[in-house]
Amino acid sequence: LARGLAQAVAGCSPLNELAVAACEHSHQQYCWPMVSGRAAMTFVLQAMHKLRPDRDTVIIPGYTCYSVPAAVERAGLKVQLCDISPDTLGVDVNQLRRFDLKRVLSVVSANLYGLPNDLTAIEEFARNGGIYMLDDAAQALGALVDDRPVGGFGDAGIYSFDKGKKITSIQGGVIVVRAGPL
Ligand SMILES: *Cc1c(COP(=O)(O)O)cnc(C)c1O
């Protein structure tokens, strides 16, 4: 925080440095620093919707941060809740399989309290179902699943540097995306 404040006073953005570090950590190729995690999420969903304008629904876990449905709403998309698994507190993949995916644009993970979701299964479900996956790692910077970093699953990931997250810049977030088209 002290270093961030010193850099801010000096007129450079410590968030760029954090974003690059988060990008390297996630093993993704591109990163964009954003003003918040929810702004990052809105931006990613809008980009996905631009590529698939025929789809307007986003599946999110029935239990997650309030900012998640707010970001979906802000992107002009519809929220569809999915029951959660008591083991991971993220979307239950067996419940996911029951959805009609015709209008579904993307599924969002939760990774609450640093507890990784069943990310390999969610990623596979998204790929097989022809929908995008957004890996919400706002609370899980540093967590790994099978040696893969949380936030690095699916088509895009987000981290948050808000108050109360693993690393804070007081407010801020980052988008990480793999190379190639979403
Ligand atoms: C905090 C949080 C967000 C949003 O991040 P902000 O930087 O606060 O906008 C999104 N998802 C989860 C799970 C969060 O905990």
The ligand as a Tripos MOL2 file, in Angstrom:
@<TRIPOS>MOLECULE
LIG
   15    15     1     0     0
SMALL
NO_CHARGES

@<TRIPOS>ATOM
      1 C1        -15.2550   -8.5590   -4.6780 C.3       1 LIG1
      2 C2        -15.7720   -9.5160   -5.6730 C.ar      1 LIG1
      3 C3        -16.1010   -9.1200   -6.9810 C.ar      1 LIG1
      4 C4        -16.0570   -7.7010   -7.4620 C.3       1 LIG1
      5 O1        -14.8400   -7.0650   -7.2390 O.3       1 LIG1
      6 P1        -14.7980   -5.4870   -6.9300 P.3       1 LIG1
      7 O2        -13.3640   -5.1060   -7.1640 O.co2     1 LIG1
      8 O3        -15.2280   -5.3110   -5.5060 O.co2     1 LIG1
      9 O4        -15.7180   -4.8170   -7.8920 O.co2     1 LIG1
     10 C5        -16.5150  -10.0910   -7.8670 C.ar      1 LIG1
     11 N1        -16.6410  -11.3700   -7.4940 N.ar      1 LIG1
     12 C6        -16.3520  -11.7830   -6.2460 C.ar      1 LIG1
     13 C7        -16.5040  -13.2290   -5.9080 C.3       1 LIG1
     14 C8        -15.9170  -10.8710   -5.2850 C.ar      1 LIG1
     15 O5        -15.6430  -11.2830   -4.0460 O.3       1 LIG1
@<TRIPOS>BOND
     1     1     2 1
     2     2     3 ar
     3     2    14 ar
     4     3     4 1
     5     3    10 ar
     6     4     5 1
     7     5     6 1
     8     6     7 2
     9     6     8 1
    10     6     9 1
    11    10    11 ar
    12    11    12 ar
    13    12    13 1
    14    12    14 ar
    15    14    15 1
@<TRIPOS>SUBSTRUCTURE
     1 LIG1         1 GROUP 0 **** ****
